[in-house]
Amino acid sequence: MRDEETGSWWQQVTGEAIQGPLKGERLRPVYHDELSFALWKQEKPGGRVLRPDERIAQAGKYAPANWEERMAKVPVTTAVALDKSLEPRTLVIGVVVNGAAKAYPSEALLKQSLIVDEVGGVPIFIVLGDDKRSVRAFERVVDGRKLEFFVKPNTSVLTLVDAETGSEWDFAGKATSGKLNGRQLKKLPILNDYWFDWITYNPKSAIYQLGER
C-alpha cells in the first residue's frame, strides 16, 4: 500500500512502512472479521457497503473476477527459503496469542467445524460458520474458568455448548441460554492467508494437525 501524503510504502499484513519517509512506522491494527457477505448482512442488516468506483471499473483497473485462479498459476517466490511444511498456497487461518503463532489449515477446519486448542498458553477455539466460509476465533475462558466446547448436533443454526455449564452459544460468541446466558467470549483476530505468506511474517508458527489436542 502507498499513502498519498508521503509516498511511503506499507506492508499489508503487518502495517509497517518499509520504504519512504515513514519507514519503520507501524499502523495500529483494527479488529476485523472473516465473514461472507451473506452472514455479515444477516448480523448487521443496517450495515453499509463500499461500492466499486464506476470510473475505475470502466477503466479496467480492478482485479478481474478470476484473479485468484490466475494467481494460483504464478510461481511462489519469497525473500527467504520457502517453508515446505505445507504447500505454499495452502489456505490457513492464522492466530497469534501472547506472541505465539499457529496456523490452522482451512481443510482441517472444514472437517472438524470446531477446533478447541491452546495458543500462547491461552485456551481458544476456532469455529466455522453455517456457510462453511466464515471463521471466528475466541478465548474460551469465562471468569477465569476454562471451558470445553462442542457443536450441538441436529440444529438448523450453528449452536455451541460448553461442557461445564451446558450453556448454549452462537457464532458471535455470545451465550444465548443457560447459566452463562448473556455472557460474551473475547474475540481473537485471525488472518485468512496463504501458508507461504503467513510463515514469512510468522517464521516460528506452529501448524495444527487434524485431531490434535
N, C-alpha and C positions, 0 to 999 in steps of 0.2 A: 504494500500500500504506500502511496505517496501523498503527503499533505501539501496543500496548495500554498500555505503561508511560508514555509521554509524550504520546501523541496526535499525534505528528509524522507528516506525510505524506511518502512516499518515491516517487521515480520508479522504475518497474520496470526500465527499460533501463540507467540509469546508477547506480542505487542511492544517489542523492543525496537528502537530506532537503530538500524545497522549502518546507515550511511547518511551524511549530511550534517547540518549544523546541530541537530538534536541527537546525534549519535550517542548511544548509551542510556538515553532516557527510556522510560518504560510506561506504557499506558496502564491505567487501572482497569483490571478486568471487570466485566459486568456479568452477573449470573444470567445464564440462558438455558432454555430447554431444548431437547432434541425431539420435536414433535412433528407429526404430519399435520398438514393444514386442516384436515377434517377434524382431528381430535382437538387441535388448538381452538378452532371455531366453536366446537361443542363446549369447551370450557370457558371461552371468552366470546360469547355471542355478540358483544358490542365492540369487539376488537377491530382496529383499523388495519388496513393492508397497504403496504407500499406498492404502488403500481409502477410498471415499467415506464420509462420516459419514451414517448412515442417518437421523438426526434432521433434518439439513439437507436431505437428498434428499426426505424425506417432506414437508417444509415448502415444497418447490419453490424453494429458494434457490440451487441450482446452475444454471449456464447451460444452456439447452436444447441438445439434440443438433444442432439446425440453426442454432446461434449464428453460425457463420461465414457461412452463406448469408444470414442476416438482416442481418448487419453489412455485407455486400457492397453492400447496397442503401442504406446510410446515406451521405449526402454526406460527403466528407472535408474537414475544416476544421482548419487549423493556425494557430498564433500568427504565423507568418511566411508570405510568399507561397509557394505550392506550386511546387516544382521540377518542371517538366513534361518532364524528360529521359526519364522513364518514366511510364507510367500510375500514379496514386497507389497502387493496390492490387496492383501488380506484386510478386510474391514474389521476394525476393532473399536470397542468402547473403552476409552482411556479414562482412568481415575487417578487423581493424586490426592493423598491424605497424609498430613504431617510429613510432607516431603517424600513419601514413598509412592512410587508409581506402579500401576498394574494395568495390563491390557487384557480385555475380555473379548475374544473373537466373537463376532456377530453370530456366526453359525452355532457356537456353544449356547448363546442366549436364546436363539430360535428353538433349540432342542429342549432347553430347561424352562424358559419363560421367566423364571425367578432364580437368581444366583445369590446365595447367602454366603458372606465371606468376611474377612477382616483385612484391612489395609492400613499400614502405619499404626497398628495397634488399636484401630477403631473398628468396631463391628459395623458392617454395612450390608446393604443388599442392592442389587440391580434388577430392575423388573421391566419386562416388555409389555407395551400397551395392547389393548384388544386388536388394534390394527396390524400388529406384528411389525411395526416400523418405529413407533415412538418408544423412547427409552428414558428412564429416570433412575437416579440412584439416591439413596437415603442412608443416614446413620440410623441404626436400629437400636437406639437407646432412649429410654424414657425415664426421667428422674433417676438417672444413674444406673438403671437396670437394663441389662442386655436382653433383647427379645429375639426369639426364633420365629421366623415367618414361613408360611406355606400358602400356596394358592388354594382357595376354597373350590372344590370340584362342583361340577354341574351348575354353574351360574352363567347367566347370559352376559353379565358385565364383570370384568375382572374384579375379584374381591380377594384381599389378603387377610389372613387370620394369624394373630400371634399366639403361640402355644402357651404362653404364661398366663394370659388373662382371657383368651378367647374373644378378644375384641376384633371387630372387622374393620379393615382399612381399604381406602380406594387408591386409585392410581396417582392421586395427588399427594399421597402420604398422610391423609387425614383419617382418623378413626371415626367411623360412621355409626358404630353401635358397640355395646359392651362397656366394661369397666372404664376403659380409656376413651370413651366417646368424646369427640371434640378435640382431642389432642392432635398435634401436628408434628410429624417427624421432620428432622432437619434435612433439607435437600443438599445434595452434593453436586458440584459442577462436573460435567463429563464432556468428553470430546469424541465425536464420531469421526474416525480418521483412518487413513491407510497405515498399515504397520510400519512401512519404511519411514513415513513422516513422524509418527508417534515416537519411534525409537530414536530418531535423530534428536528430538528435543528432550527425550527421557531415556538416556542411554543405559540406566540401571533398572529399567522397568522389568517387572516380573510378568509372566504370562499365565493366565488362568487355564487350567487343564480341566476338561469336561469331567464333572463329578467330583472335583476337588473340594475338600473341607478339612 
